[in-house]
Amino acid sequence: MKNSNLMGRRYASAFLSHSLDHGLETVAIARELREAMDLIYDSSEARRILLNKMVPTHVKEKLWNSISGAFKLSEQVLKMISFLVSAGRVDMLRSVTNHFDALRLQHDNIVPVHITIPCELANSELNDIQSSVADALAAKAQVKFLYDPTILGGMIVQWKFFVADFSVRNRLEEMKKFVLQS
């Protein structure tokens, strides 16, 4: 698994470098890679053949060539996946896709952030929160809002390996611990 992960990162790095060198839109490529990966993994027939290490590469190439036209993918993404199929590495598509997206975000100085709030807010309030988080991180923030009414109020902010819990639920739990310890 560790070697597969490392190889997936290397392929993703090469694909990203190629994309940047040729002035290609990396956001669109990341989206298309994810869509192609989802389509392959969602199709039991394609998954059974393309991801099976026992199936010869020429059979996988033939299948990919016959179905790739049905995908609405750019020439660049078709070439990337075709390369993985020809190299006998299409089983690494998930790893390559995940690493490509992570490397793209890193290159563009974008930090993925998950913010959990108790209820839906107006767009202006969401934009204010997003701007504040981006300012605090000194980076562009790719914010995904999640809704969880059990936090009661406040918010929980997660980025990289950090969690900042400003929820009312957390504060109540801390107060409960304090009272019980007294």
RARAPE-V89492 format. One record per helix or strand of 3 or more residues. SS is the DSSP state (H for helix, E for strand). FROM is the first residue (numbers start at 0). TO is the last residue. If there is no record, write none. Layout:
SS,FROM,TO + SS,FROM,TO
//
This chain:
H,1,20 + H,25,41 + H,43,49 + H,56,69 + H,74,85 + H,89,106 + E,109,116 + H,122,136 + E,139,146 + H,148,150 + E,154,158 + E,161,164 + H,167,180
//
